[in-house]
């Protein structure tokens, strides 16, 4: 039985190893990639020269070899004809009679083999087409061909056998996935941000028309911090069904250690606590819990790394693969983890268009399910919504997700609505504090949402 001291020692050793691994990754991004790129160029040049020399050498002797092979085949054909001619027609007839039944069976077998070979070639061709690479994050990116919902280990022979009637696949959380993603554009009327808005990046969009009303460095690469978690819940919702919401996931020591090493905000679950999947969605957004996001990712894909693959696949599907790339589902700073204010607006629109995700993003408070570790549940809050709800935005802020890392400052993505029900998307990033971020968004809403009409004065208050 392991003592508490031994367990703590093992945990300290594990944390030190994770810190060393984090430093190794940082050095790899800084020095490893340029060195590997240089080596790849040198190797490519060498292969090119070698292939050219080999081709030149083969061309000199290729003609003679081909002539020799043709002469050899011509001689064999002549000998075969001479041998068959000397046997006489009687023997040929007997052979044909003896082979009649066998030839019919062989013909059928050959036809079947030809058909199966064509089918197999067509399947290989289809898999090759589906696995075609696309460009993402400046490098060739191959989308995954198998998702966690598919059963591994199926062979081609098993696929060829008759299958039972397919069971209808349950719809993902929030309903069917929309076939098209939002595309926003600037017009001649697109304005810049005023000097009183301190955020370094931002965009303000009419969600109905897609018109960009104002922007500031909206297409410049920046770190999205915990705004990343909008895509986390969107991808999770698209791979789960309503039945999954009441199932549970365990908060493992790998999850708590990752949060500790990277100094993440957390929901507040205990080690080894079993948490419902529904709670994980709310815990990911409201308190921006890294423990919830990691547990949700592992529940969906089996590992954090596999889930990040799904996130990057979704970015490619949304047309954002060239300008956004994620290395984690939390928003931890990484040079290879980046996006733009425009891309985050596209992600925000896709997230709030999913009814279940919109419900999560709109919650001001939420109480988690009762567990042995938390018999009264945990009360969690979306502090951005609670802090902006009493500010004059000429309407109402409906949904929001914030983010912060030291290297990027404070950021937020929000959905607002004016008095007539028209919706707007607002993203700001790179501000120097949480309150600066909030007031930047308030000013944008005040600028572009029509001011509500003043209520008429009570006649009893009129003079006279």
C-alpha positions in Angstrom: 0.0 0.0 0.0 1.4 3.3 -1.1 1.8 5.8 1.8 0.7 9.5 1.5 4.4 10.6 1.5 5.3 8.3 -1.4 2.3 9.5 -3.3 3.2 13.1 -2.8 6.8 12.4 -3.8 5.6 10.6 -7.0 3.3 13.5 -7.8 6.1 16.1 -7.3 8.3 14.1 -9.6 5.5 13.9 -12.2 5.0 17.7 -12.0 8.7 18.3 -12.5 8.7 16.1 -15.5 5.7 17.9 -17.0 7.5 21.3 -16.5 10.6 19.9 -18.2 8.5 18.6 -21.1 6.9 22.1 -21.4 10.3 23.7 -21.6 11.4 21.1 -24.2 8.4 22.0 -26.3 9.2 25.7 -26.1 12.8 25.0 -27.3 11.5 22.8 -30.0 9.2 25.5 -31.4 12.0 28.0 -31.2 15.0 26.1 -32.6 13.9 22.6 -33.7 11.5 23.5 -36.6 14.1 25.8 -38.4 16.8 23.2 -38.1 14.5 20.4 -39.4 13.3 22.6 -42.3 17.0 23.2 -43.3 17.8 19.5 -43.2 14.7 18.7 -45.3 15.8 21.2 -47.9 19.3 19.6 -48.1 17.9 16.1 -48.3 15.5 17.1 -51.0 18.2 18.7 -53.1 20.3 15.5 -52.7 17.4 13.2 -53.8 16.7 15.4 -56.8 20.3 15.2 -58.1 20.4 11.4 -57.5 17.1 10.9 -59.3 18.4 12.9 -62.3 21.6 11.0 -62.5 19.8 7.6 -62.3 17.3 8.6 -65.0 20.2 9.7 -67.4 21.9 6.3 -66.8 18.8 4.3 -67.4 18.0 6.1 -70.6 21.2 4.9 -72.2 20.5 1.2 -71.8 16.7 1.2 -71.8 16.3 0.9 -75.6 18.6 -2.2 -75.9 16.9 -3.9 -72.9 13.4 -3.3 -74.4 14.6 -4.7 -77.8 16.0 -7.8 -76.1 12.8 -8.4 -74.2 10.7 -8.1 -77.4 12.9 -10.5 -79.3 12.7 -13.0 -76.4 8.9 -12.8 -76.3 8.7 -13.2 -80.2 10.7 -16.4 -80.0 8.6 -17.9 -77.3 5.4 -17.2 -79.3 6.8 -18.9 -82.4 7.8 -22.0 -80.4 4.3 -22.2 -78.8 2.6 -22.0 -82.2 4.8 -24.7 -83.6 4.2 -27.1 -80.7 0.4 -26.6 -80.9 0.4 -27.1 -84.7 2.0 -30.6 -84.5 -0.6 -32.0 -82.1 -3.3 -32.3 -84.7 -7.0 -31.2 -84.5 -8.2 -34.5 -82.8 -6.1 -34.0 -79.7 -7.1 -30.4 -79.5 -10.8 -31.4 -79.6 -10.3 -33.9 -76.8 -8.5 -31.3 -74.7 -11.3 -28.8 -75.2 -14.0 -31.4 -74.3 -12.1 -32.4 -71.1 -11.6 -28.8 -70.1 -15.1 -27.6 -71.0 -16.5 -27.8 -67.4 -13.3 -26.6 -65.8 -13.1 -23.6 -68.2 -16.6 -22.5 -67.2 -15.8 -22.6 -63.5 -12.5 -20.9 -64.0 -14.2 -18.2 -66.1 -16.7 -17.5 -63.3 -13.9 -17.4 -60.7 -11.8 -15.0 -62.8 -14.8 -12.8 -63.3 -15.5 -12.7 -59.5 -11.8 -11.9 -58.8 -11.8 -9.2 -61.4 -15.0 -7.6 -59.9 -13.5 -7.9 -56.4 -10.3 -6.4 -57.6 -12.1 -3.4 -59.2 -14.1 -2.9 -56.0 -11.0 -3.0 -53.9 -9.2 -0.5 -56.2 -12.2 1.8 -56.1 -12.2 1.7 -52.3 -8.5 2.5 -52.2 -9.1 5.3 -54.6 -12.0 6.7 -52.4 -9.9 6.4 -49.2 -7.1 8.3 -51.0 -9.4 11.0 -52.1 -10.9 11.4 -48.6 -7.5 11.5 -47.0 -6.2 14.2 -49.3 -4.1 16.8 -47.4 -5.0 20.4 -46.9 -2.9 23.3 -45.8 -3.3 24.2 -42.1 -0.9 26.1 -39.9 1.6 26.4 -42.8 2.0 22.6 -43.3 0.3 19.7 -44.9 -2.6 18.6 -42.7 -4.4 15.2 -43.3 -7.9 15.0 -41.9 -8.7 11.9 -39.8 -10.6 9.2 -41.6 -11.9 7.5 -38.4 -13.8 9.2 -35.6 -14.3 7.8 -32.1 -17.9 6.8 -32.9 -16.7 4.3 -35.5 -15.7 0.8 -34.4 -12.0 0.0 -35.2 -10.7 -3.2 -36.7 -13.1 -3.6 -39.6 -11.5 -5.3 -42.5 -12.4 -5.1 -46.2 -13.7 -8.7 -46.1 -16.1 -7.9 -43.2 -17.3 -4.8 -45.1 -18.2 -6.9 -48.1 -20.5 -9.1 -46.2 -24.2 -8.3 -46.0 -24.9 -5.8 -43.2 -28.1 -5.5 -41.2 -30.4 -2.5 -41.6 -28.5 0.6 -40.2 -29.8 2.0 -37.0 -30.7 5.7 -37.3 -27.8 7.8 -35.9 -29.0 10.2 -33.1 -28.6 13.8 -33.9 -25.7 15.7 -32.3 -26.4 18.0 -29.4 -28.3 21.1 -30.6 -29.5 19.4 -33.8 -28.0 18.8 -37.3 -24.7 20.5 -38.1 -25.3 23.4 -40.5 -23.8 22.8 -44.0 -22.4 26.3 -44.3 -20.4 28.6 -42.1 -20.8 32.4 -41.7 -18.7 34.6 -43.9 -18.4 38.3 -42.9 -17.2 41.2 -45.1 -16.1 44.8 -44.9 -17.9 47.5 -46.8 -17.1 51.2 -47.6 -18.9 52.0 -44.4 -16.7 49.8 -42.1 -15.2 52.0 -39.5 -12.2 51.8 -37.3 -12.2 51.6 -33.5 -12.2 54.9 -31.6 -9.1 56.0 -29.7 -10.8 55.4 -26.4 -11.0 51.7 -27.1 -7.7 50.2 -25.8 -8.0 46.6 -27.1 -5.3 45.9 -29.7 -7.6 43.7 -31.8 -11.3 43.5 -32.4 -14.3 43.3 -34.7 -17.9 44.3 -34.5 -20.4 42.6 -36.9 -24.0 42.7 -37.8 -24.9 39.1 -37.4 -27.8 39.1 -39.8 -26.3 40.8 -42.8 -22.7 39.7 -42.1 -21.5 43.3 -42.5 -18.4 44.2 -40.5 -19.4 47.5 -38.9 -16.0 48.2 -37.3 -12.6 46.5 -36.9 -9.1 46.9 -35.6 -6.4 44.5 -36.7 -9.2 41.9 -37.2 -7.1 39.7 -39.5 -3.9 39.9 -37.5 -2.7 36.7 -35.7 -3.1 36.8 -32.0 -3.5 34.4 -29.1 -7.2 33.7 -28.3 -6.6 32.5 -24.7 -9.8 30.9 -23.3 -12.0 32.1 -26.1 -10.6 28.8 -27.5 -13.2 27.0 -25.3 -16.0 28.1 -27.6 -14.7 25.7 -30.2 -14.2 23.1 -27.5 -17.9 22.9 -26.6 -18.9 23.2 -30.2 -16.8 20.3 -31.3 -17.9 18.3 -28.3 -21.6 19.0 -29.0 -21.2 17.9 -32.6 -19.8 14.5 -31.5 -22.2 13.8 -28.6 -25.9 13.2 -28.3 -28.5 14.1 -25.6 -28.0 10.7 -24.1 -24.4 11.6 -23.2 -25.3 14.5 -21.1 -26.2 12.5 -18.0 -23.2 10.1 -18.3 -20.2 10.9 -16.2 -16.5 11.5 -16.6 -13.7 11.2 -13.9 -11.5 14.1 -13.0 -8.1 12.3 -13.1 -4.7 13.3 -11.7 -3.5 14.0 -15.3 -6.3 16.6 -15.6 -5.5 18.3 -12.3 -1.7 18.2 -12.9 -2.1 19.8 -16.4 -4.2 22.6 -14.8 -1.7 23.1 -12.0 1.4 23.2 -14.2 -0.1 25.7 -16.7 -1.7 27.8 -13.9 -5.2 27.4 -15.3 -8.6 28.5 -13.9 -10.7 25.6 -12.7 -14.3 24.7 -12.0 -13.4 23.3 -8.6 -14.0 19.6 -8.9 -12.1 17.2 -6.6 -9.6 14.6 -7.7 -11.4 11.4 -8.8 -14.8 13.1 -8.7 -17.3 11.8 -11.2 -18.9 14.7 -13.0 -21.8 14.6 -15.5 -21.1 15.6 -19.1 -23.7 18.3 -18.9 -21.8 19.9 -16.0 -18.5 19.7 -18.0 -20.1 21.9 -20.7 -21.2 24.6 -18.2 -17.9 24.3 -16.2 -15.9 24.9 -19.5 -17.7 28.2 -20.2 -18.9 29.8 -17.0 -15.8 29.7 -14.8 -13.6 28.9 -17.8 -12.6 25.6 -16.1 -9.6 23.8 -17.6 -10.6 20.7 -15.6 -14.0 20.7 -17.3 -12.6 21.3 -20.8 -10.0 18.5 -20.5 -12.4 16.0 -19.0 -14.9 16.8 -21.8 -12.2 16.4 -24.5 -11.1 13.1 -23.1 -14.7 11.8 -22.8 -15.3 12.7 -26.5 -12.1 11.6 -28.2 -10.3 9.4 -25.7 -7.4 11.8 -25.2 -6.6 15.5 -25.2 -4.4 15.1 -28.4 -7.1 13.3 -30.3 -9.7 16.0 -29.4 -7.3 18.8 -30.6 -7.2 16.9 -33.9 -10.9 17.2 -34.1 -10.7 20.9 -33.3 -8.3 21.6 -36.1 -10.4 19.5 -38.5 -13.3 21.7 -37.6 -11.2 24.8 -38.3 -10.4 23.5 -41.8 -14.1 22.7 -42.4 -15.0 26.3 -41.4 -12.5 27.7 -43.8 -10.2 28.9 -41.0 -7.4 26.4 -41.4 -4.9 28.9 -42.8 -5.4 31.5 -40.1 -6.2 29.6 -37.0 -4.5 26.6 -35.4 -4.9 25.1 -31.9 -2.6 23.0 -29.8 -4.9 22.5 -26.8 -8.6 22.7 -25.9 -8.0 25.1 -22.9 -6.3 28.2 -24.4 -2.9 27.7 -22.7 -0.4 30.0 -24.4 1.7 28.4 -27.2 3.4 29.9 -30.2 1.6 27.4 -32.4 -1.8 28.2 -30.8 -3.2 31.2 -32.6 -6.3 32.8 -34.3 -7.6 36.2 -35.3 -10.4 38.4 -34.1 -12.3 37.7 -37.3 -11.9 33.9 -36.9 -13.1 34.1 -33.3 -16.2 35.9 -34.6 -16.9 33.1 -37.0 -16.4 30.5 -34.2 -18.7 32.6 -31.9 -21.4 32.6 -34.6 -21.2 28.9 -35.2 -21.3 28.2 -31.4 -24.4 30.3 -30.7 -26.1 28.9 -33.8 -26.0 25.5 -32.0 -29.0 25.7 -29.6 -27.4 23.7 -26.8 -24.1 25.6 -26.9 -26.1 28.9 -27.0 -27.9 27.8 -23.8 -24.6 27.2 -22.1 -23.1 30.4 -23.3 -26.1 32.4 -22.1 -26.2 31.1 -18.6 -25.3 33.7 -15.9 -25.1 31.1 -13.1 -25.3 27.3 -12.9 -25.3 24.7 -10.0 -23.5 21.5 -10.8 -25.0 18.0 -10.0 -24.8 16.7 -6.4 -21.8 14.4 -5.7 -20.2 12.8 -2.7 -17.4 15.4 -2.9 -19.9 18.3 -3.3 -23.3 17.2 -1.8 -24.7 20.7 -2.5 -23.2 21.1 -5.9 -20.9 23.9 -7.1 -22.4 27.3 -7.9 -20.5 28.7 -10.9 -20.9 32.0 -12.7 -20.2 33.7 -16.0 -18.7 36.9 -14.6 -18.5 38.7 -17.9 -22.3 38.5 -18.3 -22.9 39.4 -14.6 -20.6 42.5 -14.8 -21.9 43.8 -18.1 -25.7 43.2 -17.5 -26.1 46.5 -15.7 -24.2 48.5 -18.2 -25.9 50.6 -20.9 -25.3 48.7 -24.2 -28.5 50.0 -25.9 -29.7 46.4 -25.7 -28.7 43.2 -24.0 -25.6 41.0 -24.1 -26.9 37.5 -24.4 -23.8 35.2 -24.6 -20.1 35.6 -23.8 -16.8 33.9 -23.3 -13.7 35.6 -21.9 -10.0 34.8 -21.9 -6.7 35.8 -20.4 -3.1 34.8 -20.6 -0.1 36.9 -19.6 1.3 37.0 -23.2 -2.0 38.2 -24.8 -3.9 40.2 -22.2 -7.7 40.1 -21.6 -10.1 39.2 -24.4 -13.8 38.5 -24.9 -16.3 37.3 -27.5 -20.0 38.3 -27.0 -23.4 38.2 -28.7 -25.6 41.2 -28.2 -29.1 42.1 -29.2 -30.7 45.5 -29.7 -34.3 46.6 -28.7 -35.7 45.3 -32.0 -34.2 41.9 -31.6 -31.3 42.3 -34.1 -28.1 40.5 -33.1 -24.5 41.6 -33.2 -21.1 39.8 -32.7 -18.4 41.6 -30.7 -14.8 40.3 -30.3 -12.0 42.3 -28.5 -8.5 41.1 -27.5 -5.3 42.4 -26.2 -6.6 44.7 -23.5 -4.7 45.4 -20.3 -7.4 44.3 -17.8 -10.8 42.6 -17.4 -12.6 45.8 -16.8 -10.9 47.5 -19.8 -12.1 44.6 -21.9 -15.7 45.0 -20.6 -15.8 48.8 -21.2 -14.4 48.4 -24.7 -17.3 46.1 -25.6 -19.8 48.5 -23.9 -18.5 51.4 -26.1 -18.8 49.3 -29.3 -22.4 48.3 -28.5 -23.3 51.9 -27.6 -21.8 53.1 -30.9 -23.5 50.7 -33.3 -26.7 49.7 -31.6 -29.5 52.3 -32.0 -30.3 54.1 -28.7 -33.7 53.0 -27.3 -36.4 55.6 -27.6 -37.0 57.6 -24.4 -40.2 56.8 -22.6 -42.8 59.6 -22.9 -43.1 61.7 -19.8 -46.1 61.1 -17.6 -48.8 63.7 -18.3 -49.3 64.3 -14.6 -45.8 65.6 -14.4 -46.3 68.2 -17.2 -46.5 71.8 -16.1 -49.7 73.7 -16.0 
